[in-house]
Amino acid sequence: MRLVLAADHAAVREKAVLIDELRTAGHEVEDLGTNGDESVDYPDFAAPAARAAASGEADRAILLCGTGIGQCMSANKIPGARAAVLWNDLSAEMSRRHNDANVACFGVRTQELDEIRRLVGLWLETPFDGGRHARRVGKIDALDAIDA
C-alpha cells in the first residue's frame, strides 16, 4: 500500500517509528515531515498528506499531532479527504467499514505509541464495506462541491 505520513513537532519521534515499521511490513511510505522539534503549524503538513490520499497519489494518509484533532480538522478541508481521529478499535474499524476513511489521525499526547501502532494496523487491514455505505460516502464527498 502507498502511504504518506505527516506530523507536527509533537509527533516527530512517533512518525519515524511508524514509518520504519510500515516500510518493514512492505508498504511504500513517503514522509511529508516535519522532522524537527521546532514548532510548526499542523495544517501545513495535514494538507499535502490529505491531498495525496484524496487524489489517489497515495492509498491512504496517516497524520499525527498532540491530539489528532487539529490534523483531522485540517485534512477534512481538502476535497476528497475523509479523515477521522482514531482512538479505539471501533473507531478504527468503522471509519473504514462504513466511512471509507482515507486519512487516519492520532494524538501522541492522548495515546501511547503501542496503541497507535495497533490501531494503524487495524485501520490498514479493514476494508470498506460498500453497499449502502457507498451511497452515504458519496453524499459526504458531494458536500465538497457545495459553496460555503
DSSP file (Angstrom, degrees, kcal/mol; ACC not computed):
  #  RESIDUE AA STRUCTURE BP1 BP2  ACC     N-H-->O    O-->H-N    N-H-->O    O-->H-N    TCO  KAPPA ALPHA  PHI   PSI    X-CA   Y-CA   Z-CA
    1    1 A M              0   0    0      0, 0.0    27,-1.9     0, 0.0     2,-0.6   0.000 360.0 360.0 360.0 140.5    0.0    0.0    0.0
    2    2 A R  E     +a   28   0A   0     25,-0.2    57,-2.1    27,-0.1    58,-1.5  -0.797 360.0 178.1 -88.9 120.1    1.2    3.5   -0.8
    3    3 A L  E     -ab  29  60A   0     25,-3.2    27,-2.3    -2,-0.6     2,-0.4  -0.913  21.6-158.2-124.4 147.9    1.1    5.6    2.4
    4    4 A V  E     -ab  30  61A   0     56,-1.6    58,-2.5    -2,-0.3     2,-0.4  -0.983  12.8-166.4-119.7 139.8    2.0    9.2    3.3
    5    5 A L  E     +ab  31  62A   0     25,-2.4    27,-3.1    -2,-0.4     2,-0.3  -0.967   9.9 171.5-125.0 143.3    2.7   10.2    6.9
    6    6 A A  E     + b   0  63A   0     56,-1.9    58,-1.9    -2,-0.4     2,-0.3  -0.988   1.8 174.1-147.2 153.3    3.0   13.7    8.3
    7    7 A A  E     - b   0  64A   0     26,-2.6    58,-0.2    -2,-0.3     2,-0.1  -0.974  26.0-123.2-150.8 160.3    3.3   15.1   11.8
    8    8 A D    >   -     0   0    0     56,-1.4     3,-1.7    -2,-0.3     4,-0.1  -0.365  55.2 -78.7 -92.5-173.3    3.8   18.3   13.7
    9    9 A H  G >  S+     0   0    0      1,-0.3     3,-0.6    31,-0.2     4,-0.2   0.714 125.9  65.0 -61.6 -22.7    6.6   18.9   16.1
   10   10 A A  G 3  S+     0   0    0      1,-0.2    -1,-0.3    54,-0.1     4,-0.2   0.730 109.9  35.4 -71.9 -20.9    4.8   17.0   18.9
   11   11 A A  G <> S+     0   0    0     -3,-1.7     4,-2.4    53,-0.3    -1,-0.2   0.081  73.9 116.6-126.8  24.0    4.9   13.6   17.0
   12   12 A V  H <> S+     0   0    0     -3,-0.6     4,-2.2     1,-0.2     5,-0.2   0.929  82.4  46.7 -60.5 -47.0    8.2   13.5   15.1
   13   13 A R  H  > S+     0   0    0     -4,-0.2     4,-2.0     1,-0.2    -1,-0.2   0.933 113.6  47.5 -63.0 -46.6    9.5   10.5   17.1
   14   14 A E  H  > S+     0   0    0      1,-0.2     4,-2.5     2,-0.2    -1,-0.2   0.886 110.4  52.6 -64.1 -39.1    6.3    8.5   16.7
   15   15 A K  H  X S+     0   0    0     -4,-2.4     4,-2.8     1,-0.2    -1,-0.2   0.931 108.3  51.0 -61.3 -45.3    6.1    9.3   13.0
   16   16 A A  H  X S+     0   0    0     -4,-2.2     4,-2.1     1,-0.2    -2,-0.2   0.901 110.6  48.8 -60.3 -41.7    9.6    8.0   12.5
   17   17 A V  H  X S+     0   0    0     -4,-2.0     4,-2.3     2,-0.2    -1,-0.2   0.936 112.5  47.8 -63.5 -46.7    8.9    4.8   14.3
   18   18 A L  H  X S+     0   0    0     -4,-2.5     4,-3.0     1,-0.2     5,-0.3   0.910 109.9  52.6 -62.3 -42.4    5.7    4.2   12.3
   19   19 A I  H  X S+     0   0    0     -4,-2.8     4,-2.4     1,-0.2     5,-0.2   0.937 110.5  47.5 -59.9 -46.8    7.4    4.9    9.0
   20   20 A D  H  X S+     0   0    0     -4,-2.1     4,-2.2     1,-0.2    -1,-0.2   0.928 115.2  45.4 -59.5 -45.6   10.2    2.3    9.8
   21   21 A E  H  X S+     0   0    0     -4,-2.3     4,-1.7     2,-0.2    -2,-0.2   0.892 112.8  49.7 -68.0 -39.9    7.7   -0.3   10.9
   22   22 A L  H  <>S+     0   0    0     -4,-3.0     5,-2.4     2,-0.2    -1,-0.2   0.884 111.7  48.6 -68.0 -37.6    5.4    0.3    7.9
   23   23 A R  H ><5S+     0   0    0     -4,-2.4     3,-1.7    -5,-0.3    -2,-0.2   0.914 109.5  52.6 -65.7 -41.8    8.3    0.0    5.4
   24   24 A T  H 3<5S+     0   0    0     -4,-2.2    -2,-0.2     1,-0.3    -1,-0.2   0.851 104.7  56.8 -60.4 -34.4    9.4   -3.2    7.1
   25   25 A A  T 3<5S-     0   0    0     -4,-1.7    -1,-0.3    -5,-0.1    -2,-0.2   0.476 128.1 -99.6 -77.4  -1.6    5.9   -4.5    6.7
   26   26 A G  T < 5S+     0   0    0     -3,-1.7    -3,-0.2     1,-0.3     2,-0.2   0.497  76.0 138.4 100.8   4.6    6.2   -3.9    2.9
   27   27 A H      < -     0   0    0     -5,-2.4     2,-0.7    -6,-0.1    -1,-0.3  -0.548  55.9-124.1 -81.9 148.8    4.4   -0.6    2.5
   28   28 A E  E     -a    2   0A   0    -27,-1.9   -25,-3.2    -2,-0.2     2,-0.4  -0.849  40.0-171.8 -88.0 117.8    5.6    2.2    0.2
   29   29 A V  E     -a    3   0A   0     -2,-0.7     2,-0.5   -27,-0.2   -25,-0.2  -0.945  18.9-164.4-125.0 131.8    5.9    5.2    2.6
   30   30 A E  E     -a    4   0A   0    -27,-2.3   -25,-2.4    -2,-0.4     2,-0.7  -0.955  16.0-142.5-112.3 131.7    6.6    8.8    2.0
   31   31 A D  E     -a    5   0A   0     -2,-0.5   -25,-0.2   -27,-0.2     3,-0.1  -0.835  16.1-177.3 -93.8 115.5    7.5   11.1    4.9
   32   32 A L        -     0   0    0    -27,-3.1   -26,-0.2    -2,-0.7    -1,-0.1   0.207  43.8-156.7 -99.1  14.4    5.9   14.5    4.4
   33   33 A G        -     0   0    0    -28,-0.3   -26,-2.6     1,-0.2    -1,-0.3  -0.231  68.5-176.4  86.8-175.9    7.5   16.0    7.6
   34   34 A T        +     0   0    0    -28,-0.3    -1,-0.2    -3,-0.1    -2,-0.1   0.734  32.4 172.2 -74.8 165.4    8.1   17.7    9.9
   35   35 A N        +     0   0    0     -2,-0.1     2,-0.3    -3,-0.1   -27,-0.1   0.198  52.6  63.4-128.5  17.3   11.3   16.2   11.0
   36   36 A G  S    S-     0   0    0      2,-0.2   -24,-0.1     1,-0.0    -2,-0.0  -0.851  78.6-117.8-134.4 172.3   12.5   18.5   13.8
   37   37 A D  S    S+     0   0    0     -2,-0.3     2,-0.2     2,-0.1     3,-0.1   0.380  74.1 117.4 -94.9   5.8   11.3   19.6   17.2
   38   38 A E  S    S-     0   0    0      1,-0.1    -2,-0.2     0, 0.0   -29,-0.1  -0.546  80.8 -94.7 -71.2 136.2   10.9   23.3   16.2
   39   39 A S        +     0   0    0     -2,-0.2     2,-0.3   -31,-0.1    -1,-0.1  -0.251  53.5 174.3 -56.5 131.3    7.3   24.4   16.5
   40   40 A V        -     0   0    0     -3,-0.1     2,-0.6    -6,-0.0   -31,-0.2  -0.847  36.7-102.2-132.2 168.8    5.4   24.2   13.2
   41   41 A D    >   -     0   0    0     -2,-0.3     3,-1.6     1,-0.1     4,-0.4  -0.859  24.7-145.8 -98.3 117.5    1.8   24.7   12.1
   42   42 A Y  T >> S+     0   0    0     -2,-0.6     4,-2.5     1,-0.3     3,-1.5   0.774  93.2  65.2 -58.5 -31.1    0.0   21.3   11.6
   43   43 A P  H 3> S+     0   0    0      0, 0.0     4,-2.1     0, 0.0    -1,-0.3   0.849  93.6  63.2 -60.5 -28.7   -2.2   22.5    8.7
   44   44 A D  H <4 S+     0   0    0     -3,-1.6    -2,-0.2     1,-0.2   -36,-0.0   0.729 114.2  32.4 -65.7 -20.4    1.0   22.9    6.6
   45   45 A F  H <> S+     0   0    0     -3,-1.5     4,-1.2    -4,-0.4    -1,-0.2   0.726 115.2  56.1-105.2 -32.4    1.6   19.1    7.0
   46   46 A A  H  X S+     0   0    0     -4,-2.5     4,-2.8     1,-0.2     5,-0.3   0.915 102.1  57.5 -66.2 -43.1   -2.0   17.9    7.1
   47   47 A A  H  X S+     0   0    0     -4,-2.1     4,-2.7     1,-0.2     5,-0.2   0.926 106.5  44.7 -61.3 -50.4   -3.0   19.5    3.7
   48   48 A P  H  > S+     0   0    0      0, 0.0     4,-2.0     0, 0.0    -1,-0.2   0.896 115.9  48.8 -62.1 -36.8   -0.3   17.8    1.5
   49   49 A A  H  X S+     0   0    0     -4,-1.2     4,-2.0     2,-0.2    -2,-0.2   0.931 112.8  46.6 -66.9 -44.4   -1.0   14.4    3.1
   50   50 A A  H  X S+     0   0    0     -4,-2.8     4,-2.9     1,-0.2     5,-0.2   0.891 110.7  53.4 -65.1 -39.1   -4.7   14.7    2.7
   51   51 A R  H  X S+     0   0    0     -4,-2.7     4,-2.3    -5,-0.3     6,-0.3   0.904 107.1  52.2 -61.2 -40.6   -4.3   15.9   -0.9
   52   52 A A  H  X>S+     0   0    0     -4,-2.0     6,-2.2    -5,-0.2     4,-0.9   0.921 113.9  42.5 -62.4 -43.7   -2.2   12.8   -1.7
   53   53 A A  H  <5S+     0   0    0     -4,-2.0     3,-0.3     4,-0.2    -2,-0.2   0.905 115.4  49.2 -69.8 -41.1   -4.8   10.5   -0.3
   54   54 A A  H  <5S+     0   0    0     -4,-2.9    -2,-0.2     1,-0.2    -1,-0.2   0.849 113.5  46.1 -68.0 -34.2   -7.7   12.3   -1.9
   55   55 A S  H  <5S-     0   0    0     -4,-2.3    -1,-0.2    -5,-0.2    -2,-0.2   0.647 111.9-115.0 -83.7 -15.4   -6.1   12.4   -5.3
   56   56 A G  T  <5S+     0   0    0     -4,-0.9    -3,-0.2     2,-0.4    -4,-0.1   0.407  84.3 121.2  91.4  -2.3   -5.0    8.8   -5.3
   57   57 A E  S   <S+     0   0    0     -5,-0.8     2,-0.3    -6,-0.3    -4,-0.2   0.863  87.8  23.7 -58.3 -35.0   -1.3    9.7   -5.3
   58   58 A A  S    S-     0   0    0     -6,-2.2    -2,-0.4    -7,-0.1   -55,-0.2  -0.929  77.3-135.1-124.1 153.3   -1.3    7.7   -2.0
   59   59 A D  S    S-     0   0    0    -57,-2.1     2,-0.3    -2,-0.3   -56,-0.2   0.895  86.5  -9.8 -71.9 -39.7   -3.7    5.0   -1.0
   60   60 A R  E     -b    3   0A   0    -58,-1.5   -56,-1.6    -3,-0.1     2,-0.3  -0.978  61.7-136.8-154.3 163.0   -4.0    6.5    2.5
   61   61 A A  E     -bc   4 103A   0     41,-2.3    43,-2.5    -2,-0.3     2,-0.4  -0.941   6.5-157.8-125.2 148.0   -2.5    9.1    4.8
   62   62 A I  E     -bc   5 104A   0    -58,-2.5   -56,-1.9    -2,-0.3     2,-0.4  -0.996  13.7-170.3-126.2 126.1   -1.6    8.9    8.5
   63   63 A L  E     -bc   6 105A   0     41,-3.1    43,-2.1    -2,-0.4     2,-0.4  -0.922   2.3-170.4-120.0 141.2   -1.4   12.2   10.5
   64   64 A L  E     +bc   7 106A   0    -58,-1.9   -56,-1.4    -2,-0.4   -53,-0.3  -0.989  19.5 136.8-132.6 140.9    0.0   12.7   14.0
   65   65 A C  E     - c   0 107A   0     41,-1.9    43,-2.7    -2,-0.4    44,-0.4  -0.826  68.9 -63.9-155.6-163.6   -0.1   15.7   16.3
   66   66 A G  S    S-     0   0    0     -2,-0.2    43,-2.8    41,-0.2    44,-0.5   0.937 128.4  -1.7 -60.1 -49.3   -0.7   16.3   20.0
   67   67 A T  S    S-     0   0    0     40,-0.2    40,-0.4    41,-0.2    -1,-0.2   0.571  88.5-123.2-116.2 -15.6   -4.4   15.2   20.0
   68   68 A G  S  > S+     0   0    0     38,-0.3     4,-1.9    17,-0.1     5,-0.1   0.186  89.0 101.2  87.4 -15.7   -5.0   14.3   16.3
   69   69 A I  H  > S+     0   0    0      2,-0.2     4,-2.9     1,-0.2     5,-0.2   0.942  77.8  46.4 -71.0 -48.8   -7.9   16.9   16.3
   70   70 A G  H  > S+     0   0    0      1,-0.2     4,-2.2     2,-0.2     5,-0.2   0.908 114.1  48.7 -61.7 -42.2   -6.1   19.8   14.5
   71   71 A Q  H  > S+     0   0    0      2,-0.2     4,-2.9     1,-0.2    -1,-0.2   0.916 112.9  48.8 -61.9 -42.4   -4.7   17.5   11.8
   72   72 A C  H  X S+     0   0    0     -4,-1.9     4,-2.3     2,-0.2    -2,-0.2   0.926 110.8  48.7 -64.9 -46.2   -8.1   15.9   11.3
   73   73 A M  H  < S+     0   0    0     -4,-2.9     4,-0.3     1,-0.2    -1,-0.2   0.912 114.8  46.3 -61.0 -41.9   -9.9   19.3   11.0
   74   74 A S  H >< S+     0   0    0     -4,-2.2     3,-1.6    -5,-0.2     4,-0.3   0.938 111.6  50.4 -65.4 -48.0   -7.2   20.5    8.5
   75   75 A A  H >< S+     0   0    0     -4,-2.9     3,-1.9     1,-0.3     6,-0.2   0.871 102.9  60.4 -60.3 -38.4   -7.4   17.3    6.5
   76   76 A N  T 3< S+     0   0    0     -4,-2.3    -1,-0.3     1,-0.3    -2,-0.2   0.552  91.6  68.5 -72.1  -5.2  -11.1   17.4    6.2
   77   77 A K  T <  S+     0   0    0     -3,-1.6    -1,-0.3    -4,-0.3    -2,-0.2   0.598  82.3  89.8 -81.2 -12.7  -10.9   20.8    4.4
   78   78 A I  S X  S-     0   0    0     -3,-1.9     3,-2.3    -4,-0.3    66,-0.1  -0.758  90.4-114.4 -88.5 120.7   -9.3   19.0    1.4
   79   79 A P  T 3  S+     0   0    0      0, 0.0     3,-0.1     0, 0.0    -2,-0.1  -0.279 101.0  19.2 -54.5 131.5  -12.0   17.8   -1.1
   80   80 A G  T 3  S+     0   0    0      1,-0.3     2,-0.4    -4,-0.1    61,-0.1   0.260  94.8 119.8  90.9 -11.8  -12.0   14.1   -1.2
   81   81 A A    <   -     0   0    0     -3,-2.3     2,-0.4    -6,-0.2    -1,-0.3  -0.716  40.9-171.7 -86.0 136.0  -10.3   13.6    2.1
   82   82 A R        -     0   0    0     -2,-0.4    21,-1.5    18,-0.1    20,-1.2  -0.825  17.2-179.7-127.0  90.6  -12.2   11.7    4.7
   83   83 A A  E     -d  103   0A   0     -2,-0.4     2,-0.4   -11,-0.2    21,-0.2  -0.668   7.7-177.1 -98.4 146.1  -10.2   12.0    7.9
   84   84 A A  E     -d  104   0A   0     19,-1.8    21,-2.5    -2,-0.3     2,-0.6  -1.000  28.4-126.3-140.6 140.2  -11.1   10.5   11.3
   85   85 A V  E     -d  105   0A   0     -2,-0.4     2,-0.5    19,-0.2    21,-0.2  -0.774  31.4-151.6 -80.7 125.0   -9.4   10.7   14.7
   86   86 A L        +     0   0    0     19,-2.5    21,-0.3    -2,-0.6     3,-0.1  -0.883  32.6 153.6-105.5 126.7   -8.9    7.1   15.8
   87   87 A W        +     0   0    0     -2,-0.5     2,-0.3     1,-0.3    -1,-0.1   0.515  63.5  11.0-129.4 -12.9   -8.9    6.3   19.5
   88   88 A N  S  > S-     0   0    0      1,-0.1     4,-2.1    31,-0.1    -1,-0.3  -0.933  85.4 -85.6-155.3 178.6  -10.1    2.7   19.8
   89   89 A D  H  > S+     0   0    0     -2,-0.3     4,-2.9     1,-0.2     5,-0.2   0.901 122.4  51.4 -58.6 -44.1  -10.8   -0.4   17.9
   90   90 A L  H  > S+     0   0    0      1,-0.2     4,-2.8     2,-0.2     5,-0.3   0.911 110.0  48.3 -63.8 -42.7  -14.3    0.5   17.0
   91   91 A S  H  > S+     0   0    0      1,-0.2     4,-1.6     2,-0.2    -1,-0.2   0.903 114.1  47.5 -65.0 -38.9  -13.3    3.9   15.6
   92   92 A A  H  X S+     0   0    0     -4,-2.1     4,-0.8     2,-0.2    -2,-0.2   0.939 117.5  41.3 -65.7 -47.3  -10.5    2.4   13.5
   93   93 A E  H >X S+     0   0    0     -4,-2.9     4,-3.0    -5,-0.2     3,-0.7   0.943 117.6  44.2 -68.3 -48.7  -12.7   -0.4   12.1
   94   94 A M  H 3X>S+     0   0    0     -4,-2.8     4,-2.0     1,-0.2     5,-1.2   0.796 103.1  64.8 -73.0 -27.2  -15.9    1.6   11.5
   95   95 A S  H 3<5S+     0   0    0     -4,-1.6     6,-3.1    -5,-0.3    -1,-0.2   0.838 116.0  32.6 -62.0 -29.2  -14.0    4.6    9.9
   96   96 A R  H <X5S+     0   0    0     -4,-0.8     4,-1.3    -3,-0.7    33,-0.3   0.909 120.5  47.1 -87.7 -53.7  -13.0    2.2    7.2
   97   97 A R  H  <5S+     0   0    0     -4,-3.0    32,-2.1    31,-0.2    33,-0.5   0.908 131.3  15.7 -58.6 -46.5  -16.0   -0.2    7.0
   98   98 A H  T  <5S+     0   0    0     -4,-2.0    -1,-0.2    -5,-0.2    -3,-0.2   0.740 136.0  33.3-102.9 -26.8  -18.7    2.5    6.9
   99   99 A N  T  4<S-     0   0    0     -5,-1.2    -3,-0.2    37,-0.1    -2,-0.2   0.491  85.7-135.5-113.5  -5.3  -17.0    5.8    6.1
  100  100 A D     <  -     0   0    0     -4,-1.3    -4,-0.3    -6,-0.2   -18,-0.1   0.879  30.7-162.6  50.5  43.4  -14.1    4.7    3.8
  101  101 A A        -     0   0    0     -6,-3.1   -18,-0.2     1,-0.2    -1,-0.2  -0.319  19.9-176.7 -57.8 132.2  -11.7    6.9    5.7
  102  102 A N        +     0   0    0    -20,-1.2   -41,-2.3     1,-0.2     2,-0.4   0.379  69.5  55.0-110.7   0.8   -8.6    7.6    3.7
  103  103 A V  E     -cd  61  83A   0    -21,-1.5   -19,-1.8   -43,-0.2     2,-0.4  -0.990  65.8-163.8-135.4 125.6   -6.9    9.6    6.4
  104  104 A A  E     -cd  62  84A   0    -43,-2.5   -41,-3.1    -2,-0.4     2,-0.4  -0.919   8.0-161.5-109.9 135.3   -6.2    8.4   10.0
  105  105 A C  E     -cd  63  85A   0    -21,-2.5   -19,-2.5    -2,-0.4     2,-0.3  -0.939   8.0-176.1-121.5 139.0   -5.3   10.9   12.7
  106  106 A F  E     -c   64   0A   0    -43,-2.1   -41,-1.9    -2,-0.4     2,-0.6  -0.957  19.7-138.9-135.1 150.9   -3.7   10.2   16.0
  107  107 A G  E >>  -c   65   0A   0    -40,-0.4     4,-1.2    -2,-0.3     3,-0.8  -0.940   5.2-166.2-112.8 117.3   -2.8   12.1   19.1
  108  108 A V  T 34 S+     0   0    0    -43,-2.7   -42,-0.2    -2,-0.6   -41,-0.2   0.629  91.5  54.5 -78.2 -12.3    0.5   11.3   20.7
  109  109 A R  T 34 S+     0   0    0    -43,-2.8    -1,-0.2   -44,-0.4   -42,-0.2   0.534 117.2  36.5 -93.1  -7.8   -0.4   13.3   23.9
  110  110 A T  T <4 S+     0   0    0     -3,-0.8     2,-0.3   -44,-0.5    -2,-0.2   0.490 118.7  46.3-117.4  -9.7   -3.6   11.2   24.3
  111  111 A Q  S  < S-     0   0    0     -4,-1.2     2,-0.2     4,-0.0    -1,-0.2  -0.983  76.3-120.3-138.1 145.4   -2.4    7.8   23.1
  112  112 A E     >  -     0   0    0     -2,-0.3     4,-2.2     1,-0.1     3,-0.4  -0.534  31.3-116.1 -78.5 151.0    0.6    5.5   23.7
  113  113 A L  H  > S+     0   0    0      1,-0.2     4,-2.8     2,-0.2     5,-0.2   0.878 115.2  56.7 -57.0 -40.5    2.7    4.6   20.7
  114  114 A D  H  > S+     0   0    0      1,-0.2     4,-2.1     2,-0.2    -1,-0.2   0.888 108.0  48.1 -60.4 -38.0    1.8    0.9   21.1
  115  115 A E  H  > S+     0   0    0     -3,-0.4     4,-2.5     2,-0.2    -1,-0.2   0.917 111.3  49.8 -67.8 -43.2   -1.9    1.8   20.9
  116  116 A I  H  X S+     0   0    0     -4,-2.2     4,-2.7     2,-0.2    -2,-0.2   0.927 110.0  51.6 -61.2 -44.7   -1.3    3.9   17.8
  117  117 A R  H  X S+     0   0    0     -4,-2.8     4,-2.2     1,-0.2    -1,-0.2   0.934 111.4  47.0 -55.5 -48.3    0.6    1.1   16.2
  118  118 A R  H  X S+     0   0    0     -4,-2.1     4,-2.2     1,-0.2    -1,-0.2   0.912 113.4  47.5 -62.8 -44.1   -2.2   -1.4   16.8
  119  119 A L  H  X S+     0   0    0     -4,-2.5     4,-2.8     2,-0.2    -1,-0.2   0.868 108.8  54.4 -68.6 -36.3   -4.9    1.0   15.5
  120  120 A V  H  X S+     0   0    0     -4,-2.7     4,-2.6    -5,-0.2     5,-0.2   0.942 109.6  48.6 -59.4 -46.8   -2.9    1.8   12.4
  121  121 A G  H  X S+     0   0    0     -4,-2.2     4,-1.8     1,-0.2    -2,-0.2   0.926 113.0  46.4 -59.5 -46.3   -2.6   -2.0   11.7
  122  122 A L  H  X S+     0   0    0     -4,-2.2     4,-1.0     1,-0.2    -1,-0.2   0.919 113.4  49.5 -61.7 -44.5   -6.4   -2.5   12.2
  123  123 A W  H  < S+     0   0    0     -4,-2.8     3,-0.4     1,-0.2    -2,-0.2   0.899 111.1  49.1 -63.3 -41.9   -7.2    0.6   10.1
  124  124 A L  H  < S+     0   0    0     -4,-2.6    -1,-0.2     1,-0.2    -2,-0.2   0.836 114.0  45.0 -68.5 -32.2   -4.9   -0.6    7.2
  125  125 A E  H  < S+     0   0    0     -4,-1.8    -1,-0.2    -5,-0.2    -2,-0.2   0.595  91.6  95.9 -89.8  -8.9   -6.3   -4.1    7.1
  126  126 A T     <  -     0   0    0     -4,-1.0     2,-0.1    -3,-0.4    -4,-0.0  -0.701  65.1-146.7 -87.2 125.9  -10.0   -3.1    7.4
  127  127 A P        -     0   0    0      0, 0.0     2,-0.4     0, 0.0   -27,-0.1  -0.389  22.0-102.4 -83.8 165.4  -11.8   -2.9    4.0
  128  128 A F        -     0   0    0      1,-0.1   -31,-0.2    -2,-0.1   -30,-0.1  -0.754  24.9-146.0 -82.4 132.4  -14.7   -0.6    3.0
  129  129 A D        -     0   0    0    -32,-2.1    -1,-0.1    -2,-0.4   -31,-0.1   0.733  26.0-171.2 -74.2 -22.9  -18.0   -2.5    3.1
  130  130 A G    >   +     0   0    0    -33,-0.5     3,-1.9     1,-0.1    -1,-0.2  -0.406  44.3  92.8  66.0-142.4  -19.5   -0.6    0.2
  131  131 A G  T >> S-     0   0    0      1,-0.3     3,-1.3     2,-0.2     4,-0.9  -0.277 108.5  -2.3  56.8-134.5  -23.2   -1.3   -0.3
  132  132 A R  H 3> S+     0   0    0      1,-0.3     4,-1.2     2,-0.2    -1,-0.3   0.759 133.6  62.3 -60.3 -24.3  -25.5    1.2    1.5
  133  133 A H  H <> S+     0   0    0     -3,-1.9     4,-2.7     1,-0.2    -1,-0.3   0.808  93.5  61.9 -72.6 -29.1  -22.4    2.8    2.9
  134  134 A A  H <> S+     0   0    0     -3,-1.3     4,-2.3     1,-0.2    -1,-0.2   0.891 101.9  52.1 -63.3 -38.7  -21.1    3.8   -0.6
  135  135 A R  H  X S+     0   0    0     -4,-0.9     4,-1.6     2,-0.2    -1,-0.2   0.915 111.5  46.6 -61.9 -42.5  -24.2    5.9   -1.0
  136  136 A R  H  X S+     0   0    0     -4,-1.2     4,-2.0     2,-0.2    -2,-0.2   0.900 111.2  50.0 -68.4 -42.1  -23.5    7.7    2.2
  137  137 A V  H  X S+     0   0    0     -4,-2.7     4,-2.7     1,-0.2    -1,-0.2   0.882 107.4  56.2 -64.4 -36.9  -19.9    8.2    1.4
  138  138 A G  H  X S+     0   0    0     -4,-2.3     4,-2.0     1,-0.2    -1,-0.2   0.883 106.3  50.1 -59.9 -38.4  -21.0    9.7   -1.9
  139  139 A K  H  X S+     0   0    0     -4,-1.6     4,-1.0     2,-0.2    -2,-0.2   0.869 109.1  51.4 -69.1 -36.4  -23.1   12.2   -0.1
  140  140 A I  H >< S+     0   0    0     -4,-2.0     3,-0.9     1,-0.2     4,-0.4   0.953 111.7  47.0 -61.7 -48.4  -20.1   13.1    2.1
  141  141 A D  H >< S+     0   0    0     -4,-2.7     3,-1.4     1,-0.3     4,-0.3   0.847 104.7  60.9 -63.6 -34.0  -18.0   13.6   -1.0
  142  142 A A  H >< S+     0   0    0     -4,-2.0     3,-1.4     1,-0.3     4,-0.4   0.776  90.9  69.3 -64.7 -25.2  -20.8   15.7   -2.6
  143  143 A L  G X< S+     0   0    0     -4,-1.0     3,-1.0    -3,-0.9    -1,-0.3   0.763  85.3  69.7 -63.3 -23.8  -20.5   18.2    0.2
  144  144 A D  G <  S+     0   0    0     -3,-1.4    -1,-0.3    -4,-0.4    -2,-0.2   0.789  96.4  52.9 -62.8 -26.7  -17.1   19.2   -1.1
  145  145 A A  G <  S+     0   0    0     -3,-1.4     2,-0.4    -4,-0.3    -1,-0.2   0.559  85.3 102.2 -87.7  -8.4  -18.9   20.8   -4.1
  146  146 A I  S <  S-     0   0    0     -3,-1.0     2,-0.2    -4,-0.4    -3,-0.0  -0.612  76.8-121.6 -79.6 129.5  -21.2   22.9   -2.0
  147  147 A D              0   0    0     -2,-0.4    -2,-0.1     1,-0.1    -1,-0.1  -0.500 360.0 360.0 -69.3 136.8  -20.2   26.6   -1.8
  148  148 A A              0   0    0     -2,-0.2    -1,-0.1     0, 0.0    -2,-0.0   0.464 360.0 360.0 -78.3 360.0  -19.7   27.7    1.8
